[in-house]
Amino acid sequence: MAAAGEKKMLQLNELGEFRLRAYKNNRVYKEKVKRWHDRRLVRKSFVPGQQVLLFNARLRLFPRKLKSRCSSPFIVKAVFPHRVVEIFDKHTDQAFKVNGQRLKHYYGDTANREVVSAVIWTT
């Protein structure tokens, strides 16, 4: 009985060590994936007065493939630390704060719409 008890205690200790190694490996893996993801983030800088589009991932009213999920252009009112941006809607005269990752630069008014270029591929 004593030998069986010692064997059981050794198995429990090995199981505990295995669990600790699994936790450590999981933590190392998560840190590695976070570093990989953070390196690939695109940093966007916004300035007050700039026009931006607001990305709405929860927009499910019209589920179409080609329906844009970006709302109409807003104006940047203020930029705060930690990528918080206060935007202003011209149509409703409301200002609210959003995460800067949900914004895209808007270049709609600066493009010259009279110039048209076409590329024709022939094989």
The first five atom37 places (N, CA, C, CB, O) and aatype in JSON, in Angstrom:
{
  "aatype": [12, 0, 0, 0, 7, 6, 11, 11, 12, 10, 5, 10, 2, 6, 10, 7, 6, 13, 1, 10, 1, 0, 18, 11, 2, 2, 1, 19, 18, 11, 6, 11, 19, 11, 1, 17, 8, 3, 1, 1, 10, 19, 1, 11, 15, 13, 19, 14, 7, 5, 5, 19, 10, 10, 13, 2, 0, 1, 10, 1, 10, 13, 14, 1, 11, 10, 11, 15, 1, 4, 15, 15, 14, 13, 9, 19, 11, 0, 19, 13, 14, 8, 1, 19, 19, 6, 9, 13, 3, 11, 8, 16, 3, 5, 0, 13, 11, 19, 2, 7, 5, 1, 10, 11, 8, 18, 18, 7, 3, 16, 0, 2, 1, 6, 19, 19, 15, 0, 19, 9, 17, 16, 16],
  "atom_mask": [
    [1, 1, 1, 1, 1],
    [1, 1, 1, 1, 1],
    [1, 1, 1, 1, 1],
    [1, 1, 1, 1, 1],
    [1, 1, 1, 0, 1],
    [1, 1, 1, 1, 1],
    [1, 1, 1, 1, 1],
    [1, 1, 1, 1, 1],
    [1, 1, 1, 1, 1],
    [1, 1, 1, 1, 1],
    [1, 1, 1, 1, 1],
    [1, 1, 1, 1, 1],
    [1, 1, 1, 1, 1],
    [1, 1, 1, 1, 1],
    [1, 1, 1, 1, 1],
    [1, 1, 1, 0, 1],
    [1, 1, 1, 1, 1],
    [1, 1, 1, 1, 1],
    [1, 1, 1, 1, 1],
    [1, 1, 1, 1, 1],
    [1, 1, 1, 1, 1],
    [1, 1, 1, 1, 1],
    [1, 1, 1, 1, 1],
    [1, 1, 1, 1, 1],
    [1, 1, 1, 1, 1],
    [1, 1, 1, 1, 1],
    [1, 1, 1, 1, 1],
    [1, 1, 1, 1, 1],
    [1, 1, 1, 1, 1],
    [1, 1, 1, 1, 1],
    [1, 1, 1, 1, 1],
    [1, 1, 1, 1, 1],
    [1, 1, 1, 1, 1],
    [1, 1, 1, 1, 1],
    [1, 1, 1, 1, 1],
    [1, 1, 1, 1, 1],
    [1, 1, 1, 1, 1],
    [1, 1, 1, 1, 1],
    [1, 1, 1, 1, 1],
    [1, 1, 1, 1, 1],
    [1, 1, 1, 1, 1],
    [1, 1, 1, 1, 1],
    [1, 1, 1, 1, 1],
    [1, 1, 1, 1, 1],
    [1, 1, 1, 1, 1],
    [1, 1, 1, 1, 1],
    [1, 1, 1, 1, 1],
    [1, 1, 1, 1, 1],
    [1, 1, 1, 0, 1],
    [1, 1, 1, 1, 1],
    [1, 1, 1, 1, 1],
    [1, 1, 1, 1, 1],
    [1, 1, 1, 1, 1],
    [1, 1, 1, 1, 1],
    [1, 1, 1, 1, 1],
    [1, 1, 1, 1, 1],
    [1, 1, 1, 1, 1],
    [1, 1, 1, 1, 1],
    [1, 1, 1, 1, 1],
    [1, 1, 1, 1, 1],
    [1, 1, 1, 1, 1],
    [1, 1, 1, 1, 1],
    [1, 1, 1, 1, 1],
    [1, 1, 1, 1, 1],
    [1, 1, 1, 1, 1],
    [1, 1, 1, 1, 1],
    [1, 1, 1, 1, 1],
    [1, 1, 1, 1, 1],
    [1, 1, 1, 1, 1],
    [1, 1, 1, 1, 1],
    [1, 1, 1, 1, 1],
    [1, 1, 1, 1, 1],
    [1, 1, 1, 1, 1],
    [1, 1, 1, 1, 1],
    [1, 1, 1, 1, 1],
    [1, 1, 1, 1, 1],
    [1, 1, 1, 1, 1],
    [1, 1, 1, 1, 1],
    [1, 1, 1, 1, 1],
    [1, 1, 1, 1, 1],
    [1, 1, 1, 1, 1],
    [1, 1, 1, 1, 1],
    [1, 1, 1, 1, 1],
    [1, 1, 1, 1, 1],
    [1, 1, 1, 1, 1],
    [1, 1, 1, 1, 1],
    [1, 1, 1, 1, 1],
    [1, 1, 1, 1, 1],
    [1, 1, 1, 1, 1],
    [1, 1, 1, 1, 1],
    [1, 1, 1, 1, 1],
    [1, 1, 1, 1, 1],
    [1, 1, 1, 1, 1],
    [1, 1, 1, 1, 1],
    [1, 1, 1, 1, 1],
    [1, 1, 1, 1, 1],
    [1, 1, 1, 1, 1],
    [1, 1, 1, 1, 1],
    [1, 1, 1, 1, 1],
    [1, 1, 1, 0, 1],
    [1, 1, 1, 1, 1],
    [1, 1, 1, 1, 1],
    [1, 1, 1, 1, 1],
    [1, 1, 1, 1, 1],
    [1, 1, 1, 1, 1],
    [1, 1, 1, 1, 1],
    [1, 1, 1, 1, 1],
    [1, 1, 1, 0, 1],
    [1, 1, 1, 1, 1],
    [1, 1, 1, 1, 1],
    [1, 1, 1, 1, 1],
    [1, 1, 1, 1, 1],
    [1, 1, 1, 1, 1],
    [1, 1, 1, 1, 1],
    [1, 1, 1, 1, 1],
    [1, 1, 1, 1, 1],
    [1, 1, 1, 1, 1],
    [1, 1, 1, 1, 1],
    [1, 1, 1, 1, 1],
    [1, 1, 1, 1, 1],
    [1, 1, 1, 1, 1],
    [1, 1, 1, 1, 1],
    [1, 1, 1, 1, 1]
  ],
  "atom_positions": [
    [[0.82, -1.2, 0.0], [0.0, 0.0, 0.0], [0.86, 1.26, 0.0], [-0.93, 0.0, 1.21], [0.52, 2.25, -0.65]],
    [[1.97, 1.23, 0.73], [2.84, 2.42, 0.8], [3.44, 2.72, -0.56], [3.95, 2.21, 1.85], [3.55, 3.88, -0.94]],
    [[3.84, 1.69, -1.3], [4.43, 1.88, -2.64], [3.39, 2.45, -3.6], [4.99, 0.56, -3.19], [3.71, 3.31, -4.42]],
    [[2.14, 1.98, -3.49], [1.08, 2.49, -4.35], [0.78, 3.95, -4.02], [-0.2, 1.63, -4.2], [0.52, 4.76, -4.91]],
    [[0.82, 4.29, -2.73], [0.59, 5.68, -2.32], [1.68, 6.6, -2.83], [0.0, 0.0, 0.0], [1.39, 7.7, -3.3]],
    [[2.94, 6.16, -2.74], [4.04, 6.99, -3.26], [3.94, 7.17, -4.77], [5.4, 6.36, -2.9], [4.18, 8.25, -5.29]],
    [[3.57, 6.09, -5.46], [3.43, 6.17, -6.92], [2.33, 7.17, -7.3], [3.12, 4.78, -7.52], [2.48, 7.94, -8.24]],
    [[1.22, 7.14, -6.56], [0.11, 8.06, -6.82], [0.54, 9.5, -6.56], [-1.1, 7.7, -5.93], [0.17, 10.4, -7.32]],
    [[1.32, 9.75, -5.49], [1.8, 11.1, -5.18], [2.74, 11.6, -6.28], [2.52, 11.12, -3.82], [2.68, 12.77, -6.67]],
    [[3.62, 10.71, -6.78], [4.52, 11.1, -7.87], [3.73, 11.46, -9.13], [5.51, 9.96, -8.18], [4.06, 12.42, -9.83]],
    [[2.68, 10.68, -9.41], [1.86, 10.97, -10.58], [1.14, 12.32, -10.44], [0.83, 9.85, -10.8], [1.03, 13.08, -11.4]],
    [[0.66, 12.6, -9.23], [0.0, 13.89, -9.0], [0.99, 15.05, -9.14], [-0.65, 13.92, -7.6], [0.65, 16.09, -9.71]],
    [[2.21, 14.87, -8.63], [3.23, 15.92, -8.78], [3.6, 16.13, -10.24], [4.48, 15.56, -7.97], [3.76, 17.27, -10.69]],
    [[3.72, 15.03, -11.0], [4.02, 15.16, -12.43], [2.89, 15.87, -13.16], [4.28, 13.77, -13.05], [3.12, 16.67, -14.07]],
    [[1.65, 15.56, -12.76], [0.51, 16.22, -13.38], [0.51, 17.72, -13.09], [-0.8, 15.59, -12.89], [0.21, 18.53, -13.97]],
    [[0.86, 18.08, -11.86], [0.96, 19.51, -11.52], [2.05, 20.21, -12.3], [0.0, 0.0, 0.0], [1.85, 21.33, -12.77]],
    [[3.2, 19.56, -12.44], [4.29, 20.15, -13.23], [3.9, 20.28, -14.7], [5.57, 19.29, -13.09], [4.23, 21.27, -15.35]],
    [[3.21, 19.28, -15.22], [2.76, 19.34, -16.61], [1.8, 20.5, -16.81], [2.08, 18.02, -17.01], [1.87, 21.2, -17.83]],
    [[0.89, 20.72, -15.85], [-0.06, 21.83, -15.93], [0.66, 23.18, -15.9], [-1.08, 21.75, -14.77], [0.33, 24.08, -16.67]],
    [[1.65, 23.31, -15.02], [2.41, 24.57, -14.95], [3.16, 24.84, -16.25], [3.4, 24.52, -13.78], [3.2, 25.98, -16.71]],
    [[3.76, 23.79, -16.86], [4.45, 23.96, -18.14], [3.46, 24.38, -19.23], [5.17, 22.66, -18.55], [3.78, 25.2, -20.1]],
    [[2.25, 23.8, -19.18], [1.24, 24.16, -20.19], [0.83, 25.63, -20.03], [-0.01, 23.24, -20.06], [0.67, 26.33, -21.03]],
    [[0.65, 26.1, -18.8], [0.3, 27.51, -18.58], [1.42, 28.42, -19.08], [0.04, 27.77, -17.08], [1.15, 29.45, -19.72]],
    [[2.66, 28.06, -18.8], [3.8, 28.87, -19.24], [3.89, 28.91, -20.76], [5.1, 28.33, -18.64], [4.09, 29.98, -21.34]],
    [[3.74, 27.75, -21.4], [3.79, 27.72, -22.86], [2.65, 28.52, -23.48], [3.72, 26.27, -23.35], [2.83, 29.18, -24.5]],
    [[1.48, 28.47, -22.85], [0.34, 29.24, -23.35], [0.61, 30.73, -23.24], [-0.94, 28.86, -22.59], [0.3, 31.49, -24.16]],
    [[1.18, 31.17, -22.11], [1.48, 32.58, -21.92], [2.52, 33.05, -22.93], [1.99, 32.83, -20.48], [2.39, 34.14, -23.5]],
    [[3.55, 32.24, -23.17], [4.58, 32.59, -24.14], [3.98, 32.69, -25.54], [5.72, 31.54, -24.12], [4.31, 33.61, -26.29]],
    [[3.09, 31.76, -25.89], [2.45, 31.78, -27.2], [1.6, 33.04, -27.38], [1.59, 30.53, -27.39], [1.65, 33.68, -28.42]],
    [[0.81, 33.39, -26.35], [-0.04, 34.57, -26.44], [0.79, 35.85, -26.57], [-0.95, 34.67, -25.22], [0.42, 36.74, -27.34]],
    [[1.9, 35.95, -25.85], [2.77, 37.12, -25.97], [3.35, 37.22, -27.37], [3.89, 37.06, -24.92], [3.45, 38.31, -27.93]],
    [[3.74, 36.09, -27.92], [4.32, 36.05, -29.26], [3.29, 36.49, -30.32], [4.84, 34.64, -29.58], [3.61, 37.27, -31.22]],
    [[2.06, 35.99, -30.2], [1.0, 36.36, -31.14], [0.65, 37.84, -30.99], [-0.25, 35.49, -30.93], [0.39, 38.52, -31.98]],
    [[0.65, 38.35, -29.77], [0.34, 39.77, -29.55], [1.42, 40.66, -30.17], [0.22, 40.07, -28.04], [1.1, 41.67, -30.8]],
    [[2.68, 40.29, -30.02], [3.76, 41.05, -30.67], [3.62, 41.02, -32.18], [5.13, 40.5, -30.26], [3.8, 42.04, -32.84]],
    [[3.29, 39.86, -32.74], [3.11, 39.73, -34.19], [1.97, 40.61, -34.66], [2.84, 38.26, -34.57], [2.08, 41.29, -35.69]],
    [[0.86, 40.61, -33.91], [-0.31, 41.41, -34.29], [-0.02, 42.9, -34.16], [-1.52, 41.04, -33.42], [-0.4, 43.68, -35.04]],
    [[0.63, 43.3, -33.08], [0.91, 44.72, -32.86], [1.87, 45.28, -33.9], [1.48, 44.93, -31.47], [1.77, 46.47, -34.23]],
    [[2.78, 44.47, -34.42], [3.7, 44.95, -35.46], [2.96, 45.25, -36.75], [4.79, 43.92, -35.71], [3.4, 46.11, -37.53]],
    [[1.87, 44.58, -37.0], [1.15, 44.74, -38.26], [0.01, 45.76, -38.19], [0.61, 43.43, -38.68], [-0.66, 45.99, -39.2]],
    [[-0.22, 46.37, -37.04], [-1.23, 47.42, -36.95], [-0.76, 48.65, -37.7], [-1.52, 47.77, -35.48], [0.41, 49.03, -37.63]],
    [[-1.67, 49.27, -38.42], [-1.35, 50.48, -39.15], [-1.72, 51.67, -38.27], [-2.11, 50.53, -40.53], [-2.87, 51.83, -37.86]],
    [[-0.74, 52.5, -37.99], [-0.99, 53.67, -37.16], [-1.55, 54.79, -38.02], [0.3, 54.14, -36.44], [-0.99, 55.12, -39.06]],
    [[-2.66, 55.36, -37.58], [-3.28, 56.47, -38.3], [-3.2, 57.7, -37.41], [-4.75, 56.15, -38.69], [-3.44, 57.63, -36.21]],
    [[-2.86, 58.81, -38.01], [-2.81, 60.05, -37.25], [-3.9, 60.98, -37.78], [-1.4, 60.72, -37.34], [-4.05, 61.16, -38.99]],
    [[-4.63, 61.56, -36.86], [-5.71, 62.46, -37.21], [-5.42, 63.84, -36.66], [-7.06, 61.93, -36.68], [-4.8, 63.98, -35.6]],
    [[-5.87, 64.86, -37.37], [-5.7, 66.25, -36.94], [-7.08, 66.91, -36.92], [-4.7, 67.04, -37.87], [-7.94, 66.53, -37.72]],
    [[-7.3, 67.87, -36.04], [-8.59, 68.56, -36.01], [-8.89, 69.23, -37.34], [-8.62, 69.59, -34.88], [-8.01, 69.83, -37.96]],
    [[-10.14, 69.12, -37.77], [-10.57, 69.69, -39.04], [-10.53, 68.7, -40.19], [0.0, 0.0, 0.0], [-11.05, 69.0, -41.27]],
    [[-9.94, 67.56, -40.0], [-9.83, 66.55, -41.05], [-11.14, 65.78, -41.17], [-8.66, 65.59, -40.75], [-11.85, 65.6, -40.18]],
    [[-11.46, 65.33, -42.39], [-12.66, 64.54, -42.6], [-12.32, 63.06, -42.51], [-13.3, 64.87, -43.95], [-11.3, 62.61, -43.03]],
    [[-13.2, 62.29, -41.83], [-12.98, 60.87, -41.63], [-14.3, 60.12, -41.86], [-12.43, 60.58, -40.21], [-15.38, 60.7, -41.8]],
    [[-14.18, 58.83, -42.11], [-15.33, 57.94, -42.21], [-15.34, 57.04, -40.98], [-15.28, 57.09, -43.52], [-14.29, 56.6, -40.51]],
    [[-16.53, 56.76, -40.45], [-16.69, 55.92, -39.27], [-17.11, 54.52, -39.71], [-17.74, 56.53, -38.29], [-18.14, 54.36, -40.37]],
    [[-16.32, 53.52, -39.35], [-16.61, 52.13, -39.68], [-17.56, 51.56, -38.65], [-15.32, 51.29, -39.77], [-17.28, 51.61, -37.45]],
    [[-18.69, 51.0, -39.12], [-19.68, 50.43, -38.23], [-19.78, 48.94, -38.51], [-21.06, 51.12, -38.39], [-20.41, 48.54, -39.49]],
    [[-19.18, 48.11, -37.67], [-19.19, 46.66, -37.88], [-20.52, 46.04, -37.49], [-18.07, 46.01, -37.09], [-20.8, 44.91, -37.88]],
    [[-21.34, 46.74, -36.75], [-22.6, 46.18, -36.28], [-23.78, 46.51, -37.2], [-22.9, 46.67, -34.89], [-24.92, 46.18, -36.88]],
    [[-23.5, 47.15, -38.31], [-24.57, 47.54, -39.22], [-25.09, 46.31, -39.95], [-24.08, 48.61, -40.23], [-24.44, 45.8, -40.86]],
    [[-26.26, 45.84, -39.55], [-26.85, 44.65, -40.16], [-28.23, 44.96, -40.75], [-26.96, 43.53, -39.13], [-29.0, 44.04, -41.01]],
    [[-28.53, 46.23, -40.97], [-29.85, 46.59, -41.48], [-30.04, 46.12, -42.91], [-30.06, 48.08, -41.39], [-31.09, 45.59, -43.26]],
    [[-29.02, 46.31, -43.74], [-29.09, 45.92, -45.14], [-27.93, 44.98, -45.45], [-29.06, 47.18, -46.07], [-26.9, 45.43, -45.94]],
    [[-28.07, 43.71, -45.16], [-26.94, 42.79, -45.36], [-26.7, 42.49, -46.85], [-27.18, 41.48, -44.6], [-27.22, 41.51, -47.38]],
    [[-25.92, 43.32, -47.49], [-25.56, 43.11, -48.88], [-24.05, 43.04, -48.97], [-26.12, 44.22, -49.79], [-23.34, 43.59, -48.13]],
    [[-23.57, 42.38, -50.0], [-22.14, 42.24, -50.15], [-21.47, 43.58, -50.42], [-21.82, 41.27, -51.27], [-20.42, 43.87, -49.86]],
    [[-22.06, 44.39, -51.27], [-21.42, 45.63, -51.69], [-21.86, 46.84, -50.89], [-21.69, 45.87, -53.14], [-21.48, 47.96, -51.22]],
    [[-22.65, 46.65, -49.86], [-23.08, 47.75, -49.02], [-21.93, 48.22, -48.15], [-24.29, 47.34, -48.16], [-21.34, 47.41, -47.43]],
    [[-21.61, 49.48, -48.2], [-20.49, 50.0, -47.4], [-20.89, 50.09, -45.94], [-20.06, 51.39, -47.92], [-22.02, 50.45, -45.61]],
    [[-19.97, 49.74, -45.07], [-20.22, 49.84, -43.63], [-19.68, 51.13, -43.05], [-19.61, 48.65, -42.91], [-19.72, 51.31, -41.83]],
    [[-19.18, 52.01, -43.87], [-18.65, 53.28, -43.39], [-19.72, 54.35, -43.47], [-17.42, 53.7, -44.2], [-20.41, 54.48, -44.48]],
    [[-19.87, 55.11, -42.4], [-20.86, 56.17, -42.35], [-20.34, 57.4, -43.07], [-21.23, 56.51, -40.89], [-19.16, 57.49, -43.42]],
    [[-21.25, 58.36, -43.27], [-20.9, 59.57, -44.01], [-19.75, 60.31, -43.35], [-22.12, 60.49, -44.12], [-19.44, 60.05, -42.18]],
    [[-19.1, 61.22, -44.06], [-17.91, 61.88, -43.5], [-18.22, 62.7, -42.25], [-17.27, 62.78, -44.55], [-19.22, 63.42, -42.18]],
    [[-17.35, 62.57, -41.28], [-17.41, 63.34, -40.05], [-16.18, 64.25, -40.02], [-17.46, 62.41, -38.79], [-15.24, 64.05, -40.78]],
    [[-16.21, 65.23, -39.14], [-15.08, 66.15, -38.99], [-14.44, 65.88, -37.63], [-15.55, 67.65, -39.11], [-15.13, 65.78, -36.61]],
    [[-13.12, 65.77, -37.62], [-12.39, 65.55, -36.37], [-12.41, 66.85, -35.58], [-10.92, 65.06, -36.64], [-11.97, 67.9, -36.06]],
    [[-12.92, 66.75, -34.36], [-12.99, 67.94, -33.5], [-11.79, 68.02, -32.57], [-14.28, 67.92, -32.69], [-11.23, 69.1, -32.38]],
    [[-11.39, 66.88, -31.99], [-10.25, 66.86, -31.07], [-9.66, 65.45, -31.06], [-10.67, 67.29, -29.63], [-10.36, 64.47, -31.32]],
    [[-8.37, 65.37, -30.77], [-7.67, 64.09, -30.68], [-7.12, 63.98, -29.26], [-6.52, 63.98, -31.76], [-6.41, 64.87, -28.78]],
    [[-7.45, 62.87, -28.6], [-7.03, 62.63, -27.22], [-5.99, 61.52, -27.19], [-8.24, 62.28, -26.33], [-5.8, 60.83, -28.19]],
    [[-5.31, 61.34, -26.06], [-4.35, 60.24, -25.96], [-5.04, 58.88, -26.08], [-3.57, 60.33, -24.64], [-6.26, 58.78, -25.94]],
    [[-4.26, 57.86, -26.33], [-4.72, 56.48, -26.43], [-5.72, 56.29, -27.57], [-5.35, 56.04, -25.12], [-6.67, 55.53, -27.44]],
    [[-5.5, 57.0, -28.68], [-6.26, 56.84, -29.92], [-7.74, 57.14, -29.79], [-6.09, 55.46, -30.44], [-8.54, 56.58, -30.54]],
    [[-8.12, 58.0, -28.88], [-9.51, 58.43, -28.76], [-9.67, 59.71, -29.57], [-9.92, 58.66, -27.26], [-8.89, 60.65, -29.44]],
    [[-10.7, 59.73, -30.41], [-10.93, 60.87, -31.3], [-12.36, 61.36, -31.12], [-10.65, 60.49, -32.79], [-13.3, 60.56, -31.1]],
    [[-12.52, 62.66, -30.98], [-13.85, 63.24, -30.9], [-14.22, 63.73, -32.29], [-13.92, 64.41, -29.85], [-13.5, 64.53, -32.89]],
    [[-15.35, 63.23, -32.8], [-15.77, 63.61, -34.15], [-17.09, 64.36, -34.08], [-15.9, 62.36, -35.06], [-17.86, 64.22, -33.13]],
    [[-17.35, 65.15, -35.11], [-18.51, 66.02, -35.18], [-19.29, 65.69, -36.44], [-18.1, 67.52, -35.15], [-18.72, 65.62, -37.53]],
    [[-20.6, 65.5, -36.3], [-21.47, 65.23, -37.45], [-22.13, 66.53, -37.87], [-22.54, 64.15, -37.12], [-22.82, 67.17, -37.07]],
    [[-21.93, 66.93, -39.11], [-22.48, 68.19, -39.61], [-24.0, 68.15, -39.7], [-21.89, 68.52, -40.97], [-24.67, 69.16, -39.47]],
    [[-24.55, 67.01, -40.04], [-25.99, 66.91, -40.29], [-26.81, 66.97, -39.01], [-26.3, 65.62, -41.03], [-27.87, 67.58, -39.0]],
    [[-26.33, 66.34, -37.95], [-27.1, 66.32, -36.7], [-26.54, 67.26, -35.64], [-27.13, 64.92, -36.15], [-27.13, 67.38, -34.56]],
    [[-25.43, 67.91, -35.91], [-24.77, 68.82, -34.95], [-24.47, 68.13, -33.62], [-25.64, 70.05, -34.71], [-24.65, 68.71, -32.56]],
    [[-24.0, 66.88, -33.7], [-23.63, 66.14, -32.5], [-22.15, 65.81, -32.56], [-24.47, 64.85, -32.36], [-21.6, 65.54, -33.62]],
    [[-21.51, 65.84, -31.39], [-20.1, 65.44, -31.27], [-20.03, 64.26, -30.3], [-19.2, 66.64, -30.78], [-20.69, 64.26, -29.27]],
    [[-19.22, 63.26, -30.65], [-19.06, 62.11, -29.77], [-17.66, 61.54, -29.95], [-20.14, 61.04, -30.05], [-17.0, 61.77, -30.96]],
    [[-17.24, 60.78, -28.95], [-15.9, 60.2, -28.95], [-15.96, 58.76, -29.44], [-15.27, 60.26, -27.54], [-16.87, 58.01, -29.1]],
    [[-14.96, 58.38, -30.25], [-14.87, 57.02, -30.77], [-13.42, 56.57, -30.71], [-15.42, 56.92, -32.21], [-12.51, 57.37, -30.54]],
    [[-13.23, 55.27, -30.85], [-11.9, 54.7, -30.92], [-11.31, 55.03, -32.29], [-11.93, 53.16, -30.68], [-12.0, 54.91, -33.3]],
    [[-10.05, 55.45, -32.32], [-9.42, 55.83, -33.57], [-9.26, 54.69, -34.55], [0.0, 0.0, 0.0], [-9.09, 54.93, -35.75]],
    [[-9.3, 53.44, -34.08], [-9.2, 52.3, -34.98], [-10.43, 52.14, -35.85], [-8.96, 51.03, -34.2], [-10.37, 51.49, -36.89]],
    [[-11.55, 52.73, -35.44], [-12.78, 52.63, -36.22], [-12.89, 53.7, -37.29], [-13.97, 52.7, -35.3], [-13.88, 53.75, -38.02]],
    [[-11.89, 54.57, -37.4], [-11.94, 55.68, -38.36], [-11.03, 55.41, -39.54], [-11.56, 56.99, -37.7], [-10.0, 54.76, -39.42]],
    [[-11.44, 55.94, -40.7], [-10.63, 55.9, -41.91], [-10.52, 57.33, -42.44], [-11.24, 54.93, -42.98], [-11.43, 58.14, -42.26]],
    [[-9.41, 57.62, -43.08], [-9.26, 58.93, -43.7], [-10.23, 59.04, -44.87], [-7.79, 59.15, -44.17], [-10.46, 58.07, -45.59]],
    [[-10.8, 60.24, -45.06], [-11.74, 60.48, -46.16], [-11.09, 61.42, -47.15], [-13.09, 61.06, -45.64], [-10.71, 62.54, -46.8]],
    [[-10.96, 60.97, -48.38], [-10.32, 61.77, -49.43], [-11.32, 62.14, -50.52], [-9.14, 61.02, -50.04], [-10.9, 62.48, -51.63]],
    [[-12.6, 62.09, -50.26], [-13.63, 62.27, -51.27], [-13.65, 63.65, -51.88], [0.0, 0.0, 0.0], [-13.86, 63.77, -53.09]],
    [[-13.43, 64.7, -51.11], [-13.54, 66.06, -51.64], [-12.29, 66.49, -52.38], [-13.83, 67.02, -50.53], [-12.34, 67.45, -53.16]],
    [[-11.16, 65.83, -52.16], [-9.92, 66.28, -52.77], [-9.65, 65.64, -54.12], [-8.77, 66.0, -51.86], [-8.75, 66.07, -54.84]],
    [[-10.41, 64.6, -54.49], [-10.15, 63.9, -55.74], [-10.69, 64.69, -56.92], [-10.76, 62.5, -55.71], [-11.76, 65.3, -56.83]],
    [[-9.97, 64.68, -58.02], [-10.41, 65.31, -59.25], [-11.26, 64.31, -60.0], [-9.2, 65.81, -60.11], [-10.74, 63.32, -60.53]],
    [[-12.57, 64.54, -60.06], [-13.48, 63.58, -60.64], [-13.58, 63.71, -62.17], [-14.85, 63.73, -60.03], [-14.23, 62.88, -62.81]],
    [[-12.95, 64.72, -62.75], [-13.01, 64.9, -64.19], [-11.99, 64.04, -64.92], [-12.81, 66.34, -64.55], [-12.18, 63.71, -66.09]],
    [[-10.92, 63.69, -64.24], [-9.88, 62.89, -64.85], [-10.25, 61.42, -64.76], [-8.52, 63.16, -64.2], [-10.5, 60.91, -63.67]],
    [[-10.28, 60.75, -65.88], [-10.63, 59.33, -65.91], [-9.49, 58.58, -66.58], [-11.98, 59.09, -66.67], [-9.01, 58.97, -67.65]],
    [[-9.05, 57.53, -65.94], [-8.0, 56.72, -66.54], [-8.5, 55.29, -66.64], [-6.68, 56.81, -65.72], [-9.18, 54.79, -65.75]],
    [[-8.14, 54.64, -67.72], [-8.56, 53.26, -67.94], [-7.35, 52.44, -68.33], [-9.66, 53.16, -69.01], [-6.51, 52.9, -69.11]],
    [[-7.27, 51.25, -67.82], [-6.21, 50.34, -68.16], [-6.84, 49.18, -68.9], [-5.42, 49.87, -66.9], [-7.76, 48.53, -68.4]],
    [[-6.34, 48.91, -70.09], [-6.89, 47.82, -70.9], [-5.8, 46.78, -71.06], [-7.4, 48.33, -72.29], [-4.71, 47.06, -71.54]],
    [[-6.13, 45.58, -70.65], [-5.18, 44.47, -70.75], [-5.52, 43.65, -72.0], [-5.21, 43.57, -69.47], [-6.67, 43.3, -72.24]],
    [[-4.49, 43.37, -72.77], [-4.69, 42.5, -73.92], [-3.76, 41.33, -73.82], [-4.47, 43.25, -75.24], [-2.62, 41.46, -73.38]],
    [[-4.23, 40.2, -74.21], [-3.39, 39.01, -74.18], [-3.31, 38.36, -75.53], [-3.89, 38.02, -73.16], [-2.64, 37.34, -75.68]]
  ]
}
